[in-house]
Amino acid sequence: MFKKILIANRGEIAVRIIRACREMGIASVAVFSDVDRAAMHVSKADEAYHVGPAAASESYLNIDRIIAVARTCGADAIHPGYGFLSENPAFARACADDGIKFIGPPATAMEIMGSKTRARQAVQAAGVPFVPGSSRGLSLAEAEETARKIGYPVMIKAAAGGGGKGMRLVRTPEELKGAFETAQSEAQRAFKDGELYLEKYIENPRHIEIQVLGDEHGNLVYLGERECSVQRRHQKVIEEAPSAVVDEDLRRSMGQVAVHAAATAGYTNAGTVEFLVDSKRNFYFLEMNTRLQVEHPVTEMVTGLDLVHLQFRIAAGERLPFRQEDLSIRGHALECRIYAEDPENNFFPSPGRITKILQPSGPGIREDTGVYEGWSVPLEYDPMLSKLIAYAPDRPSAIARMRRALDEYFIGGIKTNLSLFRRILENSDFAAARIDTGFLDRVLASHAADRDVPDGLEQVAAISAALFAASAPSKNGQNGNGRTRNEPHASSNWKRAARTEALRE
């Protein structure tokens, strides 16, 4: 086993990996930029080294500086976390060239699966079902021809992309040219790679991913699925395991396909194969994430496994300690990504000093965090503060437990998206698992409409609406209280009535 591991990351994922090191008796090394000198991961690690200014390109993304620190401190392995250099094959190769073990897949597997176009080519050759579209980078003329063949709507995507960057939905031929040029420009800025591809847009699918794990002796298994359909601008907001619509047969089918896709790329260590699932429960390969996922804790909760421990063991050359038939799923887990952002102001980032934190606890609650009271959230990086995870024997109990935890959670001094999660968990469609990738957009649109009523008019408008309903003339099909069977009582939907009356005024 490794004696010292450098964590080439920051925030909650760095803290989570440092804790795994301590549990396994491994010395941990943190790196930090100018603005992260007082960050939690720096204080938690056994050693910490400065790697540059706030700009990620000059610190956390600077391969030469990260390798130099590893050489200086004597680290025999590097864990990249997620984001930053985690899916960079050049970084994996640089580690190998310096005799440092990269805790992740080989660079060749990253190159195959890290590019969405190469991944599509690989899985197509392996017979894996995938969304119809182009399998390589394409020009505008080729995009127009492909869209004509597969039919609109289509989705333009960046080959090297992620997080919704370089992605555009196109519903008509007239929209294609502008969307293509905008997506290409955005992809070039974000990834220094303007290659695009195109695929058929599946209306309101579910986004379901399979966690895979492979050792360096040819053993590959799947650890069940995660439902990631609650998204905003193609970024996941809530994840859960298992999915409410996946039964044993579908889980087995998707799992076997995921393992087959990973094996095609010669994959080892932890990775995730992502699928779109349509209303008829047909599933299509979307992409593979060649790293540990943000949402890995929900899989840990329902399988009882520690994925970071397993990553260490695999990278050290150990065999998987179990077979596929040994694995099972128990209970249900939810994860909420807590961000420093303002949901009432178009989710604008909210950097600043955290003046107060009241953290939830109790049965079935886990929090992976990288912040503390008195720390200042920097503007330079992703604004995720923590991940709140709830576990219970079944989905309704897990939702109830998460709602209770959210009610206990308070972060002062900055804006957070805690209110958004309370809104989602109170939604009847979410409670009934009637969710898809368009669910959150509908929730946000409904909330925005509810806030359209001018201040001070809501109660007056509600009363006016109720009086209007009470004085309305009789109609055929009335029931005992003087309203039709399909006409809602004003008090049961007073906000909609309030909007109507306010607009009249």
Secondary structure in CASP SS format (residue, H / E / C, confidence):
PFRMAT SS
TARGET T0000
AUTHOR 0000-0000-0000
METHOD secondary structure of the structure
MODEL  1
M C 1.00
F C 1.00
K C 1.00
K E 1.00
I E 1.00
L E 1.00
I E 1.00
A C 1.00
N C 1.00
R C 1.00
G H 1.00
E H 1.00
I H 1.00
A H 1.00
V H 1.00
R H 1.00
I H 1.00
I H 1.00
R H 1.00
A H 1.00
C H 1.00
R H 1.00
E H 1.00
M C 1.00
G C 1.00
I C 1.00
A E 1.00
S E 1.00
V E 1.00
A E 1.00
V E 1.00
F E 1.00
S E 1.00
D H 1.00
V H 1.00
D H 1.00
R C 1.00
A C 1.00
A C 1.00
M H 1.00
H H 1.00
V H 1.00
S H 1.00
K H 1.00
A C 1.00
D C 1.00
E E 1.00
A E 1.00
Y E 1.00
H E 1.00
V E 1.00
G E 1.00
P C 1.00
A C 1.00
A C 1.00
A H 1.00
S H 1.00
E H 1.00
S C 1.00
Y C 1.00
L C 1.00
N C 1.00
I H 1.00
D H 1.00
R H 1.00
I H 1.00
I H 1.00
A H 1.00
V H 1.00
A H 1.00
R H 1.00
T H 1.00
C H 1.00
G C 1.00
A C 1.00
D C 1.00
A E 1.00
I E 1.00
H E 1.00
P C 1.00
G C 1.00
Y C 1.00
G C 1.00
F C 1.00
L C 1.00
S C 1.00
E C 1.00
N C 1.00
P H 1.00
A H 1.00
F H 1.00
A H 1.00
R H 1.00
A H 1.00
C H 1.00
A H 1.00
D H 1.00
D C 1.00
G C 1.00
I C 1.00
K E 1.00
F E 1.00
I C 1.00
G C 1.00
P C 1.00
P C 1.00
A H 1.00
T H 1.00
A H 1.00
M H 1.00
E H 1.00
I H 1.00
M H 1.00
G H 1.00
S C 1.00
K H 1.00
T H 1.00
R H 1.00
A H 1.00
R H 1.00
Q H 1.00
A H 1.00
V H 1.00
Q H 1.00
A H 1.00
A C 1.00
G C 1.00
V C 1.00
P C 1.00
F E 1.00
V C 1.00
P C 1.00
G E 1.00
S C 1.00
S C 1.00
R C 1.00
G C 1.00
L C 1.00
S C 1.00
L H 1.00
A H 1.00
E H 1.00
A H 1.00
E H 1.00
E H 1.00
T H 1.00
A H 1.00
R H 1.00
K H 1.00
I H 1.00
G C 1.00
Y C 1.00
P C 1.00
V E 1.00
M E 1.00
I E 1.00
K E 1.00
A E 1.00
A C 1.00
A C 1.00
G C 1.00
G C 1.00
G C 1.00
G C 1.00
K C 1.00
G C 1.00
M C 1.00
R E 1.00
L E 1.00
V E 1.00
R C 1.00
T C 1.00
P H 1.00
E H 1.00
E H 1.00
L H 1.00
K H 1.00
G H 1.00
A H 1.00
F H 1.00
E H 1.00
T H 1.00
A H 1.00
Q H 1.00
S H 1.00
E H 1.00
A H 1.00
Q H 1.00
R H 1.00
A H 1.00
F H 1.00
K C 1.00
D C 1.00
G C 1.00
E C 1.00
L E 1.00
Y E 1.00
L E 1.00
E E 1.00
K E 1.00
Y C 1.00
I C 1.00
E C 1.00
N C 1.00
P C 1.00
R E 1.00
H E 1.00
I E 1.00
E E 1.00
I E 1.00
Q E 1.00
V E 1.00
L E 1.00
G E 1.00
D C 1.00
E C 1.00
H C 1.00
G C 1.00
N C 1.00
L E 1.00
V E 1.00
Y E 1.00
L E 1.00
G E 1.00
E E 1.00
R E 1.00
E E 1.00
C E 1.00
S E 1.00
V E 1.00
Q E 1.00
R E 1.00
R C 1.00
H C 1.00
Q E 1.00
K E 1.00
V E 1.00
I E 1.00
E E 1.00
E E 1.00
A E 1.00
P C 1.00
S C 1.00
A C 1.00
V C 1.00
V C 1.00
D C 1.00
E H 1.00
D H 1.00
L H 1.00
R H 1.00
R H 1.00
S H 1.00
M H 1.00
G H 1.00
Q H 1.00
V H 1.00
A H 1.00
V H 1.00
H H 1.00
A H 1.00
A H 1.00
A H 1.00
T H 1.00
A C 1.00
G C 1.00
Y C 1.00
T C 1.00
N E 1.00
A E 1.00
G E 1.00
T E 1.00
V E 1.00
E E 1.00
F E 1.00
L E 1.00
V E 1.00
D C 1.00
S C 1.00
K C 1.00
R C 1.00
N C 1.00
F E 1.00
Y E 1.00
F E 1.00
L E 1.00
E E 1.00
M E 1.00
N E 1.00
T C 1.00
R C 1.00
L C 1.00
Q C 1.00
V C 1.00
E C 1.00
H H 1.00
P H 1.00
V H 1.00
T H 1.00
E H 1.00
M H 1.00
V H 1.00
T H 1.00
G C 1.00
L C 1.00
D C 1.00
L H 1.00
V H 1.00
H H 1.00
L H 1.00
Q H 1.00
F H 1.00
R H 1.00
I H 1.00
A H 1.00
A C 1.00
G C 1.00
E C 1.00
R C 1.00
L C 1.00
P C 1.00
F C 1.00
R C 1.00
Q H 1.00
E H 1.00
D H 1.00
L C 1.00
S C 1.00
I C 1.00
R C 1.00
G C 1.00
H E 1.00
A E 1.00
L E 1.00
E E 1.00
C E 1.00
R E 1.00
I E 1.00
Y E 1.00
A C 1.00
E E 1.00
D E 1.00
P H 1.00
E H 1.00
N H 1.00
N C 1.00
F C 1.00
F E 1.00
P E 1.00
S C 1.00
P C 1.00
G E 1.00
R E 1.00
I C 1.00
T C 1.00
K E 1.00
I E 1.00
L E 1.00
Q C 1.00
P C 1.00
S C 1.00
G C 1.00
P C 1.00
G C 1.00
I E 1.00
R E 1.00
E E 1.00
D E 1.00
T E 1.00
G C 1.00
V C 1.00
Y C 1.00
E C 1.00
G C 1.00
W C 1.00
S E 1.00
V E 1.00
P C 1.00
L C 1.00
E C 1.00
Y C 1.00
D C 1.00
P C 1.00
M E 1.00
L E 1.00
S E 1.00
K E 1.00
L E 1.00
I E 1.00
A E 1.00
Y E 1.00
A E 1.00
P C 1.00
D C 1.00
R H 1.00
P H 1.00
S H 1.00
A H 1.00
I H 1.00
A H 1.00
R H 1.00
M H 1.00
R H 1.00
R H 1.00
A H 1.00
L H 1.00
D H 1.00
E H 1.00
Y C 1.00
F E 1.00
I E 1.00
G E 1.00
G C 1.00
I C 1.00
K C 1.00
T C 1.00
N C 1.00
L H 1.00
S H 1.00
L H 1.00
F H 1.00
R H 1.00
R H 1.00
I H 1.00
L H 1.00
E C 1.00
N C 1.00
S H 1.00
D H 1.00
F H 1.00
A H 1.00
A C 1.00
A C 1.00
R C 1.00
I C 1.00
D C 1.00
T C 1.00
G C 1.00
F H 1.00
L H 1.00
D H 1.00
R H 1.00
V H 1.00
L H 1.00
A H 1.00
S H 1.00
H H 1.00
A H 1.00
A H 1.00
D H 1.00
R C 1.00
D C 1.00
V C 1.00
P C 1.00
D C 1.00
G C 1.00
L C 1.00
E H 1.00
Q H 1.00
V H 1.00
A H 1.00
A H 1.00
I H 1.00
S H 1.00
A H 1.00
A H 1.00
L H 1.00
F H 1.00
A H 1.00
A H 1.00
S H 1.00
A C 1.00
P C 1.00
S C 1.00
K C 1.00
N C 1.00
G C 1.00
Q E 1.00
N C 1.00
G C 1.00
N C 1.00
G C 1.00
R C 1.00
T E 1.00
R C 1.00
N C 1.00
E C 1.00
P C 1.00
H C 1.00
A H 1.00
S H 1.00
S H 1.00
N H 1.00
W H 1.00
K H 1.00
R H 1.00
A H 1.00
A H 1.00
R H 1.00
T H 1.00
E H 1.00
A H 1.00
L H 1.00
R H 1.00
E C 1.00
END
